[in-house]
Amino acid sequence: MLNYVWLGLIVIALITAAINGKVPDVGTAAIAGAKTGVDISLGLIGIMALWLGIMRIAQEAGLINILARAIKPITKRLFKEIPHDHPAIGAMILNISANWLGLGNAATPFGIKAMEEMQKLNKSDDTASNSQVLFLAINTASITLIPATVIGVRVSAGSNDPFAIIGTTIFASASATVVGVSVALLLQKLPVFKKTDPALQANSEQESA
Amino acid sequence: MSEIFRESIKTLSDWAIPLLLVVIPLLAHFKKVKVYETFVEGAKEGFDVAVRIIPYLVAILAAIAMFRASGAMNLFVTALSPVTELIGMPAEILPAAIMRPLSGSGTLGIVTELINTHGADSFIGYLASTIYGSTETTFYVLAVYFGAVGIKKTRHAVPAGLIADTAGILAAVFICRLVFG
């Protein structure tokens, strides 16, 4: 899927640019985009190190397991592949709570940790498991209780009520989350995606062997 | 009332990170964890993870930058405008909605411009603000999270993410018309 999206973006870009006479701009933009990618990644090093350090402390102290157990009723339904006391669940909860509080910087390292823990359970090196796709869907929808950035923009634009959009934002992002989770759970049942499910593939290999 | 609300939100934002940074090690210390050594062990992974993400992020961001620079956005806006009229979304909002899954900074740019042009407390201002907060940047999240663990075959992640984004934007239009319309 990403193959088509990626190819589609760059092919449409070139064709449109040719029509609009913007071909040189597209070349410059590609190089600038590549540089942004590196800048963002390298900029993450410090934040990653800080939160992964804290995360390890929380894990050693058993705090992650406590969190995982607290939310077990929900996670055992959604993430069937993951044992309920697995560290992946704890990392997910930290990620989701950080997102709720609008702490994007902290949410990313926790989310990556959760992905790494789920990867330990994944039978494939390069194919996403159902749990990983579901977790990604939750994160792309991402409920935020305090959309700090846009509140900042509203304040500087002289809004009389910069916080007026908190309620509507929570409603919109909660709707996106519900739909994202439902769609991820539905799509994983479609034959085309079931065929590539790493968990099922490993099983069928064992059966035939 | 709104003053109290504003103050408590600000206090929560100010305190959340420092509190987490202190409370977790403190609790761990009482549980006999060697906090400094454990921190350093965990933090070591930070560099590797950040470097591992680079190729994925470069691939996505270069493609999106090319797409934006070509003016292809206008094509999409033209193609989709009959649909948005039907659901009662002002035409001015459409670029922000299309940009939302592709680029966070791009969307913020469009939203800021809309707020400055139409006013933060106009319907368009409210809707643009809500759309910005309604979803995350799907392709960025995909590149970072799957990149960190080397997942290349994303299966149903792209359709699920994009359908969630669409739902978020439709929900934003619905609720803003209800509350501010």
Interface residues (C-beta under 8 A of the other chain):
Chain A: M1 L2 V5 W6 L9 I10 I12 A13 L14 T16 A17 N20 K22 D25 V26 T28 A29 A30 I31 A32 G33 A34 T36 G37 V38 I40 S41 L42 L44 I45 G46 I47 M48 A49 L50 L52 G53 I54 M55 R56 I57 A58 Q59 E60 A61 G62 L63 L101 G102 L103 N105 A106 T108 P109 G111 I112 M115 E116 M118 Q119 S124 D125 D126 T127 A128 Q132 V133 F135 L136 A137 N139 T140 A141 S142 T144 I146 P147 A148 T149 V150 V153 R154 A157 G158 S159 N160 D161 P162 F163 A164 I165 G167 T168 T169 F171 A172 S173 S175 A176 T177 V178 V179 G180 V183 A184 L187 Q188 L190 F193 T196 D197
Chain B: S2 F5 R6 I9 L12 S13 A16 I17 L20 L21 I24 P25 L27 A28 K31 V33 V35 T38 F39 V40 E41 G42 A43 K44 E45 G46 F47 V49 A50 V51 I53 I54 L57 V58 A59 I60 L61 A62 A63 I64 A65 M66 F67 R68 A69 S70 G71 A72 L75 P101 L108 V111 T112 I115 N116 G119 A120 D121 G125 Y126 S129 T130 I131 Y132 G133 S134 T135 E136 T137 T138 F139 V141 L142 V144 Y145 F146 A148 V149 G150 I151 K152 K153 T154 R155 H156 A157 V158 P159 A160 G161 I163 A164 D165 A167 G168 I169 L170 A171 A172 I175 C176 V179 F180
